[in-house]
Amino acid sequence: MEATVTQGTLLLAMYGLGLDIPFLLAAIGFNWFIMSLKVLRRWARPIQGVAGILLVVIGILLVTGEFAAISASLADLGQWINLEL
């Protein structure tokens, strides 16, 4: 049993690293891209502020359970879209 738990833990750790590494590289690359453009450099702080506020709002919605209700309402809107080709 212990070998199975150890193996499972190792597999889960590798899975986690496999998810983390691409997102970390994307974040580093995006930050380098934003800071290298002079036009967007002055907008970087306001965009970060808005993104931070959005993260806090979504966190509050998740904690209160309202996020699920909003997601369900938005999913219902998808029935109005006709994607037949």
DOMAR-272726 format. One record per atom (N, C-alpha, C): residue number from 1; residue in one letter; atom name; z, x, y. Coordinates in nm, 4 decimals. Atoms other than C-alpha are relative to their C-alpha. Layout:
DOMAR-272726
{nr: NUM	rest: A	atom: CA	zz: Z	xx: X	yy: Y}
...
END
This chain:
DOMAR-272726
{nr: 1	rest: M	atom: N	zz: 0.0000	xx: 0.0826	yy: -0.1199}
{nr: 1	rest: M	atom: CA	zz: 0.0000	xx: 0.0000	yy: 0.0000}
{nr: 1	rest: M	atom: C	zz: 0.0000	xx: 0.0864	yy: 0.1254}
{nr: 2	rest: E	atom: N	zz: -0.0111	xx: -0.0848	yy: -0.1186}
{nr: 2	rest: E	atom: CA	zz: 0.0889	xx: 0.2794	yy: 0.2408}
{nr: 2	rest: E	atom: C	zz: -0.1327	xx: 0.0658	yy: 0.0347}
{nr: 3	rest: A	atom: N	zz: 0.1310	xx: -0.0601	yy: -0.0253}
{nr: 3	rest: A	atom: CA	zz: -0.2529	xx: 0.4423	yy: 0.2009}
{nr: 3	rest: A	atom: C	zz: -0.0912	xx: -0.0999	yy: 0.0696}
{nr: 4	rest: T	atom: N	zz: 0.0828	xx: 0.1041	yy: -0.0618}
{nr: 4	rest: T	atom: CA	zz: -0.4165	xx: 0.1109	yy: 0.2958}
{nr: 4	rest: T	atom: C	zz: 0.0382	xx: -0.0191	yy: 0.1464}
{nr: 5	rest: V	atom: N	zz: -0.0464	xx: 0.0153	yy: -0.1378}
{nr: 5	rest: V	atom: CA	zz: -0.2025	xx: 0.0772	yy: 0.6084}
{nr: 5	rest: V	atom: C	zz: -0.0433	xx: 0.1190	yy: 0.0838}
{nr: 6	rest: T	atom: N	zz: 0.0413	xx: -0.1212	yy: -0.0714}
{nr: 6	rest: T	atom: CA	zz: -0.2735	xx: 0.4365	yy: 0.7084}
{nr: 6	rest: T	atom: C	zz: -0.1499	xx: -0.0011	yy: 0.0251}
{nr: 7	rest: Q	atom: N	zz: 0.1456	xx: 0.0056	yy: -0.0149}
{nr: 7	rest: Q	atom: CA	zz: -0.6444	xx: 0.3938	yy: 0.6477}
{nr: 7	rest: Q	atom: C	zz: -0.0399	xx: -0.1064	yy: 0.1018}
{nr: 8	rest: G	atom: N	zz: 0.0296	xx: 0.1063	yy: -0.0960}
{nr: 8	rest: G	atom: CA	zz: -0.6473	xx: 0.0674	yy: 0.8401}
{nr: 8	rest: G	atom: C	zz: 0.0324	xx: 0.0413	yy: 0.1425}
{nr: 9	rest: T	atom: N	zz: -0.0385	xx: -0.0474	yy: -0.1328}
{nr: 9	rest: T	atom: CA	zz: -0.4646	xx: 0.2253	yy: 1.1319}
{nr: 9	rest: T	atom: C	zz: -0.1014	xx: 0.1009	yy: 0.0526}
{nr: 10	rest: L	atom: N	zz: 0.0995	xx: -0.0990	yy: -0.0401}
{nr: 10	rest: L	atom: CA	zz: -0.7099	xx: 0.5146	yy: 1.1377}
{nr: 10	rest: L	atom: C	zz: -0.1322	xx: -0.0668	yy: 0.0374}
{nr: 11	rest: L	atom: N	zz: 0.1235	xx: 0.0717	yy: -0.0314}
{nr: 11	rest: L	atom: CA	zz: -1.0077	xx: 0.2797	yy: 1.1266}
{nr: 11	rest: L	atom: C	zz: 0.0107	xx: -0.0762	yy: 0.1318}
{nr: 12	rest: L	atom: N	zz: -0.0207	xx: 0.0726	yy: -0.1258}
{nr: 12	rest: L	atom: CA	zz: -0.8615	xx: 0.0688	yy: 1.4078}
{nr: 12	rest: L	atom: C	zz: 0.0000	xx: 0.0953	yy: 0.1195}
{nr: 13	rest: A	atom: N	zz: -0.0004	xx: -0.0996	yy: -0.1080}
{nr: 13	rest: A	atom: CA	zz: -0.8016	xx: 0.3814	yy: 1.6187}
{nr: 13	rest: A	atom: C	zz: -0.1419	xx: 0.0468	yy: 0.0307}
{nr: 14	rest: M	atom: N	zz: 0.1393	xx: -0.0423	yy: -0.0203}
{nr: 14	rest: M	atom: CA	zz: -1.1611	xx: 0.4959	yy: 1.5676}
{nr: 14	rest: M	atom: C	zz: -0.0821	xx: -0.1112	yy: 0.0662}
{nr: 15	rest: Y	atom: N	zz: 0.0685	xx: 0.1144	yy: -0.0604}
{nr: 15	rest: Y	atom: CA	zz: -1.2873	xx: 0.1480	yy: 1.6535}
{nr: 15	rest: Y	atom: C	zz: 0.0351	xx: -0.0086	yy: 0.1491}
{nr: 16	rest: G	atom: N	zz: -0.0438	xx: 0.0026	yy: -0.1395}
{nr: 16	rest: G	atom: CA	zz: -1.0798	xx: 0.1551	yy: 1.9727}
{nr: 16	rest: G	atom: C	zz: -0.0642	xx: 0.1105	yy: 0.0820}
{nr: 17	rest: L	atom: N	zz: 0.0664	xx: -0.1103	yy: -0.0702}
{nr: 17	rest: L	atom: CA	zz: -1.2172	xx: 0.4959	yy: 2.0698}
{nr: 17	rest: L	atom: C	zz: -0.1482	xx: -0.0290	yy: 0.0193}
{nr: 18	rest: G	atom: N	zz: 0.1415	xx: 0.0344	yy: -0.0109}
{nr: 18	rest: G	atom: CA	zz: -1.5668	xx: 0.3728	yy: 1.9988}
{nr: 18	rest: G	atom: C	zz: -0.0266	xx: -0.1005	yy: 0.1100}
{nr: 19	rest: L	atom: N	zz: 0.0150	xx: 0.0944	yy: -0.1108}
{nr: 19	rest: L	atom: CA	zz: -1.5127	xx: 0.0919	yy: 2.2465}
{nr: 19	rest: L	atom: C	zz: 0.0330	xx: 0.0641	yy: 0.1339}
{nr: 20	rest: D	atom: N	zz: -0.0467	xx: -0.0597	yy: -0.1259}
{nr: 20	rest: D	atom: CA	zz: -1.3328	xx: 0.3022	yy: 2.5068}
{nr: 20	rest: D	atom: C	zz: -0.0988	xx: 0.0993	yy: 0.0596}
{nr: 21	rest: I	atom: N	zz: 0.0829	xx: -0.1098	yy: -0.0498}
{nr: 21	rest: I	atom: CA	zz: -1.5717	xx: 0.5942	yy: 2.5340}
{nr: 21	rest: I	atom: C	zz: -0.1205	xx: -0.0494	yy: 0.0811}
{nr: 22	rest: P	atom: N	zz: 0.1135	xx: 0.0456	yy: -0.0819}
{nr: 22	rest: P	atom: CA	zz: -1.8844	xx: 0.4026	yy: 2.6493}
{nr: 22	rest: P	atom: C	zz: 0.0432	xx: -0.0614	yy: 0.1329}
{nr: 23	rest: F	atom: N	zz: -0.0471	xx: 0.0598	yy: -0.1240}
{nr: 23	rest: F	atom: CA	zz: -1.6844	xx: 0.2045	yy: 2.9052}
{nr: 23	rest: F	atom: C	zz: 0.0522	xx: 0.1060	yy: 0.0964}
{nr: 24	rest: L	atom: N	zz: -0.0493	xx: -0.1088	yy: -0.0844}
{nr: 24	rest: L	atom: CA	zz: -1.5153	xx: 0.5201	yy: 3.0349}
{nr: 24	rest: L	atom: C	zz: -0.1165	xx: 0.0766	yy: 0.0621}
{nr: 25	rest: L	atom: N	zz: 0.1175	xx: -0.0701	yy: -0.0525}
{nr: 25	rest: L	atom: CA	zz: -1.8497	xx: 0.6980	yy: 3.0699}
{nr: 25	rest: L	atom: C	zz: -0.0746	xx: -0.0847	yy: 0.1031}
{nr: 26	rest: A	atom: N	zz: 0.0660	xx: 0.0889	yy: -0.0962}
{nr: 26	rest: A	atom: CA	zz: -2.0002	xx: 0.3949	yy: 3.2435}
{nr: 26	rest: A	atom: C	zz: 0.0775	xx: -0.0048	yy: 0.1313}
{nr: 27	rest: A	atom: N	zz: -0.0814	xx: 0.0024	yy: -0.1215}
{nr: 27	rest: A	atom: CA	zz: -1.7086	xx: 0.3842	yy: 3.4885}
{nr: 27	rest: A	atom: C	zz: -0.0153	xx: 0.1293	yy: 0.0794}
{nr: 28	rest: I	atom: N	zz: 0.0171	xx: -0.1291	yy: -0.0676}
{nr: 28	rest: I	atom: CA	zz: -1.7408	xx: 0.7545	yy: 3.5668}
{nr: 28	rest: I	atom: C	zz: -0.1390	xx: 0.0081	yy: 0.0616}
{nr: 29	rest: G	atom: N	zz: 0.1367	xx: -0.0036	yy: -0.0522}
{nr: 29	rest: G	atom: CA	zz: -2.1176	xx: 0.7244	yy: 3.6050}
{nr: 29	rest: G	atom: C	zz: -0.0196	xx: -0.0933	yy: 0.1173}
{nr: 30	rest: F	atom: N	zz: 0.0132	xx: 0.0954	yy: -0.1096}
{nr: 30	rest: F	atom: CA	zz: -2.0909	xx: 0.4182	yy: 3.8256}
{nr: 30	rest: F	atom: C	zz: 0.0687	xx: 0.0519	yy: 0.1251}
{nr: 31	rest: N	atom: N	zz: -0.0717	xx: -0.0556	yy: -0.1146}
{nr: 31	rest: N	atom: CA	zz: -1.8323	xx: 0.5826	yy: 4.0487}
{nr: 31	rest: N	atom: C	zz: -0.0806	xx: 0.1129	yy: 0.0637}
{nr: 32	rest: W	atom: N	zz: 0.0833	xx: -0.1087	yy: -0.0527}
{nr: 32	rest: W	atom: CA	zz: -2.0553	xx: 0.8919	yy: 4.0846}
{nr: 32	rest: W	atom: C	zz: -0.1212	xx: -0.0573	yy: 0.0728}
{nr: 33	rest: F	atom: N	zz: 0.1179	xx: 0.0621	yy: -0.0597}
{nr: 33	rest: F	atom: CA	zz: -2.3573	xx: 0.6702	yy: 4.1593}
{nr: 33	rest: F	atom: C	zz: 0.0335	xx: -0.0616	yy: 0.1353}
{nr: 34	rest: I	atom: N	zz: -0.0397	xx: 0.0661	yy: -0.1250}
{nr: 34	rest: I	atom: CA	zz: -2.1761	xx: 0.4679	yy: 4.4262}
{nr: 34	rest: I	atom: C	zz: 0.0320	xx: 0.1034	yy: 0.1077}
{nr: 35	rest: M	atom: N	zz: -0.0411	xx: -0.0988	yy: -0.0993}
{nr: 35	rest: M	atom: CA	zz: -2.0282	xx: 0.7722	yy: 4.5979}
{nr: 35	rest: M	atom: C	zz: -0.1150	xx: 0.0909	yy: 0.0419}
{nr: 36	rest: S	atom: N	zz: 0.1117	xx: -0.0863	yy: -0.0367}
{nr: 36	rest: S	atom: CA	zz: -2.3607	xx: 0.9549	yy: 4.5985}
{nr: 36	rest: S	atom: C	zz: -0.0986	xx: -0.0682	yy: 0.0952}
{nr: 37	rest: L	atom: N	zz: 0.0904	xx: 0.0712	yy: -0.0906}
{nr: 37	rest: L	atom: CA	zz: -2.5404	xx: 0.6871	yy: 4.7964}
{nr: 37	rest: L	atom: C	zz: 0.0681	xx: -0.0227	yy: 0.1345}
{nr: 38	rest: K	atom: N	zz: -0.0600	xx: 0.0114	yy: -0.1322}
{nr: 38	rest: K	atom: CA	zz: -2.4715	xx: 0.7049	yy: 5.1662}
{nr: 38	rest: K	atom: C	zz: 0.0025	xx: -0.1447	yy: 0.0494}
{nr: 39	rest: V	atom: N	zz: 0.0070	xx: 0.1389	yy: -0.0464}
{nr: 39	rest: V	atom: CA	zz: -2.5769	xx: 0.3449	yy: 5.2260}
{nr: 39	rest: V	atom: C	zz: 0.1130	xx: -0.0828	yy: -0.0593}
{nr: 40	rest: L	atom: N	zz: -0.1034	xx: 0.0788	yy: 0.0659}
{nr: 40	rest: L	atom: CA	zz: -2.3316	xx: 0.2048	yy: 4.9738}
{nr: 40	rest: L	atom: C	zz: 0.1404	xx: 0.0562	yy: 0.0183}
{nr: 41	rest: R	atom: N	zz: -0.1311	xx: -0.0632	yy: -0.0128}
{nr: 41	rest: R	atom: CA	zz: -2.0515	xx: 0.4467	yy: 5.0544}
{nr: 41	rest: R	atom: C	zz: 0.0935	xx: -0.0786	yy: 0.0915}
{nr: 42	rest: R	atom: N	zz: -0.0872	xx: 0.0739	yy: -0.0921}
{nr: 42	rest: R	atom: CA	zz: -1.9236	xx: 0.2384	yy: 5.3461}
{nr: 42	rest: R	atom: C	zz: 0.0420	xx: -0.1348	yy: -0.0573}
{nr: 43	rest: W	atom: N	zz: -0.0333	xx: 0.1275	yy: 0.0618}
{nr: 43	rest: W	atom: CA	zz: -1.9211	xx: -0.0728	yy: 5.1246}
{nr: 43	rest: W	atom: C	zz: 0.0868	xx: 0.0164	yy: -0.1244}
{nr: 44	rest: A	atom: N	zz: -0.0738	xx: -0.0233	yy: 0.1241}
{nr: 44	rest: A	atom: CA	zz: -1.7334	xx: 0.0888	yy: 4.8334}
{nr: 44	rest: A	atom: C	zz: 0.1414	xx: -0.0575	yy: 0.0068}
{nr: 45	rest: R	atom: N	zz: -0.1376	xx: 0.0501	yy: -0.0109}
{nr: 45	rest: R	atom: CA	zz: -1.3830	xx: 0.0051	yy: 4.9581}
{nr: 45	rest: R	atom: C	zz: 0.0059	xx: -0.1521	yy: 0.0044}
{nr: 46	rest: P	atom: N	zz: -0.0048	xx: 0.1467	yy: 0.0022}
{nr: 46	rest: P	atom: CA	zz: -1.4551	xx: -0.3610	yy: 5.0412}
{nr: 46	rest: P	atom: C	zz: -0.0355	xx: -0.0584	yy: -0.1374}
{nr: 47	rest: I	atom: N	zz: 0.0374	xx: 0.0481	yy: 0.1330}
{nr: 47	rest: I	atom: CA	zz: -1.6245	xx: -0.4069	yy: 4.7022}
{nr: 47	rest: I	atom: C	zz: 0.1169	xx: 0.0197	yy: -0.0971}
{nr: 48	rest: Q	atom: N	zz: -0.1161	xx: -0.0240	yy: 0.0856}
{nr: 48	rest: Q	atom: CA	zz: -1.3243	xx: -0.2501	yy: 4.5294}
{nr: 48	rest: Q	atom: C	zz: 0.1109	xx: -0.1002	yy: 0.0296}
{nr: 49	rest: G	atom: N	zz: -0.1025	xx: 0.0983	yy: -0.0375}
{nr: 49	rest: G	atom: CA	zz: -1.0922	xx: -0.4803	yy: 4.7231}
{nr: 49	rest: G	atom: C	zz: -0.0305	xx: -0.1380	yy: -0.0562}
{nr: 50	rest: V	atom: N	zz: 0.0404	xx: 0.1297	yy: 0.0536}
{nr: 50	rest: V	atom: CA	zz: -1.2882	xx: -0.7908	yy: 4.6278}
{nr: 50	rest: V	atom: C	zz: 0.0126	xx: -0.0015	yy: -0.1519}
{nr: 51	rest: A	atom: N	zz: -0.0103	xx: -0.0081	yy: 0.1456}
{nr: 51	rest: A	atom: CA	zz: -1.3062	xx: -0.6768	yy: 4.2646}
{nr: 51	rest: A	atom: C	zz: 0.1464	xx: -0.0050	yy: -0.0441}
{nr: 52	rest: G	atom: N	zz: -0.1422	xx: 0.0029	yy: 0.0323}
{nr: 52	rest: G	atom: CA	zz: -0.9296	xx: -0.6184	yy: 4.2616}
{nr: 52	rest: G	atom: C	zz: 0.0588	xx: -0.1392	yy: 0.0142}
{nr: 53	rest: I	atom: N	zz: -0.0479	xx: 0.1372	yy: -0.0199}
{nr: 53	rest: I	atom: CA	zz: -0.8594	xx: -0.9624	yy: 4.4041}
{nr: 53	rest: I	atom: C	zz: -0.0514	xx: -0.0906	yy: -0.1110}
{nr: 54	rest: L	atom: N	zz: 0.0583	xx: 0.0794	yy: 0.1076}
{nr: 54	rest: L	atom: CA	zz: -1.0957	xx: -1.1155	yy: 4.1475}
{nr: 54	rest: L	atom: C	zz: 0.0730	xx: 0.0241	yy: -0.1318}
{nr: 55	rest: L	atom: N	zz: -0.0751	xx: -0.0301	yy: 0.1219}
{nr: 55	rest: L	atom: CA	zz: -0.9118	xx: -0.9362	yy: 3.8655}
{nr: 55	rest: L	atom: C	zz: 0.1376	xx: -0.0657	yy: 0.0008}
{nr: 56	rest: V	atom: N	zz: -0.1315	xx: 0.0639	yy: -0.0099}
{nr: 56	rest: V	atom: CA	zz: -0.5765	xx: -1.0656	yy: 3.9900}
{nr: 56	rest: V	atom: C	zz: -0.0129	xx: -0.1506	yy: -0.0197}
{nr: 57	rest: V	atom: N	zz: 0.0202	xx: 0.1439	yy: 0.0143}
{nr: 57	rest: V	atom: CA	zz: -0.7095	xx: -1.4215	yy: 4.0177}
{nr: 57	rest: V	atom: C	zz: -0.0291	xx: -0.0366	yy: -0.1453}
{nr: 58	rest: I	atom: N	zz: 0.0311	xx: 0.0276	yy: 0.1402}
{nr: 58	rest: I	atom: CA	zz: -0.8568	xx: -1.4096	yy: 3.6674}
{nr: 58	rest: I	atom: C	zz: 0.1240	xx: 0.0211	yy: -0.0872}
{nr: 59	rest: G	atom: N	zz: -0.1244	xx: -0.0213	yy: 0.0743}
{nr: 59	rest: G	atom: CA	zz: -0.5292	xx: -1.2666	yy: 3.5356}
{nr: 59	rest: G	atom: C	zz: 0.0954	xx: -0.1169	yy: 0.0137}
{nr: 60	rest: I	atom: N	zz: -0.0862	xx: 0.1165	yy: -0.0219}
{nr: 60	rest: I	atom: CA	zz: -0.3341	xx: -1.5527	yy: 3.6927}
{nr: 60	rest: I	atom: C	zz: -0.0537	xx: -0.1205	yy: -0.0762}
{nr: 61	rest: L	atom: N	zz: 0.0599	xx: 0.1109	yy: 0.0739}
{nr: 61	rest: L	atom: CA	zz: -0.5802	xx: -1.8028	yy: 3.5451}
{nr: 61	rest: L	atom: C	zz: 0.0238	xx: 0.0138	yy: -0.1496}
{nr: 62	rest: L	atom: N	zz: -0.0253	xx: -0.0220	yy: 0.1423}
{nr: 62	rest: L	atom: CA	zz: -0.5382	xx: -1.6447	yy: 3.2005}
{nr: 62	rest: L	atom: C	zz: 0.1454	xx: -0.0302	yy: -0.0357}
{nr: 63	rest: V	atom: N	zz: -0.1423	xx: 0.0204	yy: 0.0287}
{nr: 63	rest: V	atom: CA	zz: -0.1578	xx: -1.6512	yy: 3.2203}
{nr: 63	rest: V	atom: C	zz: 0.0363	xx: -0.1481	yy: 0.0061}
{nr: 64	rest: T	atom: N	zz: -0.0328	xx: 0.1424	yy: -0.0142}
{nr: 64	rest: T	atom: CA	zz: -0.1448	xx: -2.0136	yy: 3.3355}
{nr: 64	rest: T	atom: C	zz: -0.0784	xx: -0.0886	yy: -0.0957}
{nr: 65	rest: G	atom: N	zz: 0.0789	xx: 0.0787	yy: 0.0937}
{nr: 65	rest: G	atom: CA	zz: -0.4035	xx: -2.1266	yy: 3.0797}
{nr: 65	rest: G	atom: C	zz: -0.1155	xx: -0.0752	yy: 0.0635}
{nr: 66	rest: E	atom: N	zz: 0.1079	xx: 0.0706	yy: -0.0698}
{nr: 66	rest: E	atom: CA	zz: -0.6465	xx: -2.2560	yy: 3.3408}
{nr: 66	rest: E	atom: C	zz: -0.1367	xx: 0.0612	yy: -0.0272}
{nr: 67	rest: F	atom: N	zz: 0.1277	xx: -0.0664	yy: 0.0260}
{nr: 67	rest: F	atom: CA	zz: -0.9128	xx: -2.0025	yy: 3.2456}
{nr: 67	rest: F	atom: C	zz: -0.0761	xx: -0.0696	yy: -0.1119}
{nr: 68	rest: A	atom: N	zz: 0.0634	xx: 0.0700	yy: 0.1120}
{nr: 68	rest: A	atom: CA	zz: -0.9801	xx: -2.1879	yy: 2.9195}
{nr: 68	rest: A	atom: C	zz: -0.0616	xx: -0.1309	yy: 0.0474}
{nr: 69	rest: A	atom: N	zz: 0.0526	xx: 0.1264	yy: -0.0508}
{nr: 69	rest: A	atom: CA	zz: -1.0256	xx: -2.5162	yy: 3.1071}
{nr: 69	rest: A	atom: C	zz: -0.1261	xx: 0.0238	yy: 0.0832}
{nr: 70	rest: I	atom: N	zz: 0.1178	xx: -0.0318	yy: -0.0810}
{nr: 70	rest: I	atom: CA	zz: -1.2683	xx: -2.3569	yy: 3.3519}
{nr: 70	rest: I	atom: C	zz: -0.1156	xx: 0.0415	yy: -0.0897}
{nr: 71	rest: S	atom: N	zz: 0.1045	xx: -0.0420	yy: 0.0937}
{nr: 71	rest: S	atom: CA	zz: -1.4588	xx: -2.1930	yy: 3.0651}
{nr: 71	rest: S	atom: C	zz: -0.0607	xx: -0.1204	yy: -0.0712}
{nr: 72	rest: A	atom: N	zz: 0.0504	xx: 0.1198	yy: 0.0678}
{nr: 72	rest: A	atom: CA	zz: -1.4869	xx: -2.5276	yy: 2.8868}
{nr: 72	rest: A	atom: C	zz: -0.0881	xx: -0.0821	yy: 0.0940}
{nr: 73	rest: S	atom: N	zz: 0.0803	xx: 0.0747	yy: -0.0973}
{nr: 73	rest: S	atom: CA	zz: -1.6154	xx: -2.6950	yy: 3.2040}
{nr: 73	rest: S	atom: C	zz: -0.1350	xx: 0.0674	yy: 0.0219}
{nr: 74	rest: L	atom: N	zz: 0.1263	xx: -0.0721	yy: -0.0185}
{nr: 74	rest: L	atom: CA	zz: -1.8755	xx: -2.4238	yy: 3.2535}
{nr: 74	rest: L	atom: C	zz: -0.0880	xx: -0.0089	yy: -0.1242}
{nr: 75	rest: A	atom: N	zz: 0.0772	xx: 0.0149	yy: 0.1228}
{nr: 75	rest: A	atom: CA	zz: -1.9788	xx: -2.4511	yy: 2.8885}
{nr: 75	rest: A	atom: C	zz: -0.0678	xx: -0.1364	yy: -0.0049}
{nr: 76	rest: D	atom: N	zz: 0.0599	xx: 0.1334	yy: -0.0057}
{nr: 76	rest: D	atom: CA	zz: -2.0396	xx: -2.8233	yy: 2.9414}
{nr: 76	rest: D	atom: C	zz: -0.1218	xx: -0.0028	yy: 0.0916}
{nr: 77	rest: L	atom: N	zz: 0.1153	xx: -0.0061	yy: -0.0904}
{nr: 77	rest: L	atom: CA	zz: -2.2766	xx: -2.7388	yy: 3.2269}
{nr: 77	rest: L	atom: C	zz: -0.1234	xx: 0.0546	yy: -0.0707}
{nr: 78	rest: G	atom: N	zz: 0.1115	xx: -0.0576	yy: 0.0735}
{nr: 78	rest: G	atom: CA	zz: -2.4905	xx: -2.5466	yy: 2.9796}
{nr: 78	rest: G	atom: C	zz: -0.0846	xx: -0.1030	yy: -0.0712}
{nr: 79	rest: Q	atom: N	zz: 0.0774	xx: 0.1053	yy: 0.0652}
{nr: 79	rest: Q	atom: CA	zz: -2.5978	xx: -2.8725	yy: 2.8207}
{nr: 79	rest: Q	atom: C	zz: -0.1082	xx: -0.0556	yy: 0.0914}
{nr: 80	rest: W	atom: N	zz: 0.0988	xx: 0.0505	yy: -0.0968}
{nr: 80	rest: W	atom: CA	zz: -2.7922	xx: -2.9585	yy: 3.1354}
{nr: 80	rest: W	atom: C	zz: -0.1239	xx: 0.0894	yy: 0.0049}
{nr: 81	rest: I	atom: N	zz: 0.1107	xx: -0.0957	yy: -0.0079}
{nr: 81	rest: I	atom: CA	zz: -3.0143	xx: -2.6517	yy: 3.0966}
{nr: 81	rest: I	atom: C	zz: -0.0888	xx: -0.0167	yy: -0.1222}
{nr: 82	rest: N	atom: N	zz: 0.0946	xx: 0.0155	yy: 0.1083}
{nr: 82	rest: N	atom: CA	zz: -3.3252	xx: -2.7030	yy: 2.8871}
{nr: 82	rest: N	atom: C	zz: -0.0760	xx: 0.1312	yy: -0.0163}
{nr: 83	rest: L	atom: N	zz: 0.0630	xx: -0.1303	yy: 0.0230}
{nr: 83	rest: L	atom: CA	zz: -3.4421	xx: -2.3751	yy: 2.7357}
{nr: 83	rest: L	atom: C	zz: -0.1104	xx: -0.0076	yy: -0.1047}
{nr: 84	rest: E	atom: N	zz: 0.1075	xx: 0.0116	yy: 0.0970}
{nr: 84	rest: E	atom: CA	zz: -3.7136	xx: -2.5103	yy: 2.5084}
{nr: 84	rest: E	atom: C	zz: -0.1236	xx: 0.0687	yy: 0.0532}
{nr: 85	rest: L	atom: N	zz: 0.1193	xx: -0.0749	yy: -0.0422}
{nr: 85	rest: L	atom: CA	zz: -4.0166	xx: -2.2845	yy: 2.5196}
{nr: 85	rest: L	atom: C	zz: -0.1247	xx: -0.0612	yy: -0.0569}
END
